[in-house]
């Protein structure tokens, strides 16, 4: 239910200058309960002029030059150095800041260590295993027990070479019988293949001679 508007009868008091004036001196605004702004037209015009002047001055060549001059002065440097010291002087605020920094550092260190691990051979294999296990599960693979250790063993058995073209390059997991056609995500159905051969094979079944 909407709040009923309290429309003043004869006039209002300006919250800026504190003078009681007639409603003609206040601009209309439907967002206020009274239907009028809380400041009179004279005060609003004054505030707008000040803001307009401040913005123009700050962005003018003279204002920019004065700002640079102040910041390079001893007083400006001192104010910059002391900025925030009053807030950090309170023990409660110091504790809050320390907790926040510890939490941020722990998160950053965890992310960095995870990134470094995934850049190693074991990390890449682990990530690949996790991704393919998830995809196989989604596609409805019955047996889903291929592990990271089995993948590293398969690479060693093939001497780090592609099962199809025999080139020694980066290898990926390839299912002999694709999972989309009822293949299982297990060691007996997996070979190590290069990206080119894997993508060329797609979801086809190649005869292994």
C-alpha positions as CSV (number, residue, x, y, z in Angstrom):
1,X,0.0,0.0,0.0
2,X,1.4,3.4,-1.0
3,X,2.2,5.9,1.7
4,X,-0.3,8.9,1.7
5,X,1.3,12.2,0.7
6,X,1.4,14.9,3.3
7,X,0.9,18.0,1.2
8,X,1.7,21.3,3.1
9,X,-1.1,23.9,3.0
10,X,0.7,27.2,3.0
11,X,4.4,26.7,3.1
12,X,7.5,24.8,4.1
13,X,10.8,25.2,5.9
14,X,13.9,25.0,3.8
15,X,16.4,22.4,5.1
16,X,19.3,24.5,3.8
17,X,18.7,28.1,4.8
18,X,16.1,27.3,7.5
19,X,13.6,29.9,6.3
20,X,9.9,29.3,6.2
21,X,8.7,30.1,2.7
22,X,5.6,29.7,0.5
23,X,5.3,26.6,-1.8
24,X,6.0,28.7,-4.9
25,X,9.6,29.0,-3.8
26,X,10.1,25.1,-3.8
27,X,10.4,23.0,-6.9
28,X,8.0,20.2,-7.4
29,X,9.2,16.6,-7.0
30,X,7.0,13.5,-7.0
31,X,9.7,11.4,-5.2
32,X,9.2,13.4,-2.0
33,X,6.2,12.6,0.3
34,X,5.2,16.3,0.4
35,X,5.4,16.6,-3.4
36,X,8.1,19.3,-3.2
37,X,11.9,19.3,-2.7
38,X,13.2,20.0,0.8
39,X,15.4,22.9,-0.4
40,X,14.1,26.2,-1.8
41,X,14.9,27.3,-5.3
42,X,17.4,29.9,-4.2
43,X,19.5,27.4,-2.2
44,X,19.4,24.8,-5.0
45,X,20.6,27.4,-7.5
46,X,23.5,28.4,-5.2
47,X,24.6,24.8,-4.7
48,X,24.4,24.1,-8.5
49,X,26.5,27.1,-9.2
50,X,29.1,26.1,-6.7
51,X,29.3,22.6,-8.0
52,X,29.5,23.8,-11.6
53,X,32.3,26.2,-10.7
54,X,34.2,23.6,-8.8
55,X,34.0,21.1,-11.7
56,X,35.1,23.7,-14.2
57,X,37.9,24.9,-12.1
58,X,39.2,21.4,-11.3
59,X,39.3,20.5,-15.0
60,X,40.7,23.9,-16.2
61,X,44.5,24.3,-17.0
62,X,44.8,26.6,-13.9
63,X,43.1,24.1,-11.6
64,X,45.2,21.2,-12.9
65,X,48.4,23.2,-12.5
66,X,47.5,24.2,-8.9
67,X,46.6,20.6,-8.0
68,X,50.0,19.3,-9.3
69,X,51.8,22.2,-7.5
70,X,50.0,21.3,-4.2
71,X,50.7,17.6,-4.5
72,X,54.4,18.2,-5.1
73,X,54.7,20.6,-2.1
74,X,55.8,19.5,1.4
75,X,52.3,20.0,2.8
76,X,50.7,18.0,0.0
77,X,53.2,15.1,0.5
78,X,52.7,15.2,4.2
79,X,48.9,15.0,3.9
80,X,49.3,12.1,1.4
81,X,51.7,10.3,3.8
82,X,49.3,10.8,6.7
83,X,46.2,9.8,4.7
84,X,44.5,6.9,6.5
85,X,46.7,7.0,9.6
86,X,43.9,8.3,11.8
87,X,41.7,5.4,10.8
88,X,44.5,2.8,11.3
89,X,45.4,4.3,14.7
90,X,42.3,2.7,16.2
91,X,43.2,-0.8,17.5
92,X,39.9,-2.3,16.2
93,X,40.5,-1.0,12.7
94,X,44.1,-2.4,12.8
95,X,42.8,-5.8,13.7
96,X,40.2,-5.7,10.9
97,X,42.9,-4.7,8.4
98,X,45.3,-7.5,9.6
99,X,42.5,-10.1,9.2
100,X,41.6,-8.9,5.8
101,X,45.3,-9.0,4.6
102,X,45.8,-12.5,6.0
103,X,42.7,-13.8,4.3
104,X,43.7,-12.1,1.0
105,X,47.3,-13.5,1.2
106,X,46.0,-17.0,1.9
107,X,43.7,-16.9,-1.1
108,X,46.4,-15.5,-3.4
109,X,49.0,-18.2,-2.2
110,X,46.4,-20.9,-2.8
111,X,45.7,-19.7,-6.3
112,X,49.4,-19.4,-7.1
113,X,50.3,-22.8,-5.9
114,X,47.3,-24.3,-7.8
115,X,48.4,-22.5,-11.0
116,X,52.0,-23.7,-10.6
117,X,50.8,-27.3,-10.0
118,X,48.6,-27.3,-13.1
119,X,51.6,-26.2,-15.1
120,X,53.5,-29.4,-14.3
121,X,53.1,-32.7,-16.1
122,X,51.3,-34.3,-13.2
123,X,49.1,-31.3,-12.8
124,X,48.1,-31.2,-16.5
125,X,47.3,-34.9,-16.4
126,X,45.2,-34.5,-13.2
127,X,43.2,-31.6,-14.7
128,X,42.7,-33.6,-17.9
129,X,41.6,-36.6,-16.0
130,X,39.1,-34.5,-14.0
131,X,37.7,-32.8,-17.1
132,X,37.3,-36.1,-19.0
133,X,35.9,-37.9,-16.0
134,X,33.2,-35.2,-15.7
135,X,32.4,-35.3,-19.5
136,X,32.2,-39.1,-19.4
137,X,29.9,-39.1,-16.5
138,X,27.6,-36.6,-18.3
139,X,27.6,-38.7,-21.4
140,X,26.5,-41.8,-19.5
141,X,29.7,-43.9,-19.4
142,X,29.0,-47.0,-17.3
143,X,32.6,-47.6,-16.1
144,X,34.5,-44.5,-15.1
145,X,37.7,-45.6,-13.3
146,X,40.6,-44.2,-15.3
147,X,43.1,-42.5,-13.0
148,X,46.0,-40.1,-13.3
149,X,48.6,-42.9,-12.6
150,X,47.1,-45.0,-15.4
151,X,47.4,-42.1,-17.8
152,X,51.1,-41.6,-17.0
153,X,51.7,-45.3,-17.4
154,X,50.0,-45.2,-20.8
155,X,52.3,-42.4,-21.9
156,X,55.3,-44.4,-20.8
157,X,54.1,-47.5,-22.7
158,X,53.8,-45.4,-25.9
159,X,57.2,-43.7,-25.2
160,X,55.6,-40.3,-25.2
161,X,54.4,-40.8,-28.9
162,X,51.0,-40.5,-30.5
163,X,49.3,-43.9,-30.9
164,X,48.3,-43.1,-34.5
165,X,51.0,-40.9,-36.1
166,X,53.9,-41.9,-33.8
167,X,55.0,-38.3,-33.4
168,X,56.5,-37.2,-30.1
169,X,54.3,-34.2,-29.2
170,X,51.7,-33.1,-26.5
171,X,49.3,-36.0,-26.0
172,X,45.6,-36.1,-25.1
173,X,43.3,-38.9,-23.9
174,X,41.4,-40.6,-26.8
175,X,38.7,-43.3,-26.4
176,X,39.0,-46.2,-28.8
177,X,35.3,-46.6,-28.7
178,X,33.9,-43.1,-28.2
179,X,31.9,-42.5,-25.0
180,X,29.0,-41.2,-27.1
181,X,28.8,-44.6,-28.7
182,X,28.8,-46.6,-25.5
183,X,32.6,-46.6,-24.8
184,X,33.9,-46.8,-21.2
185,X,36.3,-44.4,-19.5
186,X,38.7,-47.1,-18.5
187,X,42.3,-48.1,-19.3
188,X,41.4,-50.8,-21.8
189,X,39.5,-48.2,-23.9
190,X,42.0,-45.4,-23.8
191,X,45.1,-44.5,-25.8
192,X,47.3,-41.4,-25.9
193,X,46.9,-39.4,-29.1
194,X,48.0,-36.0,-30.3
195,X,45.5,-33.2,-30.7
196,X,45.5,-33.4,-34.5
197,X,44.8,-37.2,-34.6
198,X,42.3,-36.9,-31.8
199,X,40.2,-34.2,-33.5
200,X,40.5,-36.0,-36.9
201,X,39.2,-39.2,-35.4
202,X,36.3,-37.4,-33.6
203,X,33.6,-39.9,-32.6
204,X,34.5,-42.5,-35.2
205,X,35.8,-45.9,-34.5
206,X,39.2,-46.6,-36.2
207,X,40.3,-50.2,-36.6
208,X,43.4,-50.9,-34.7
209,X,45.8,-53.2,-36.6
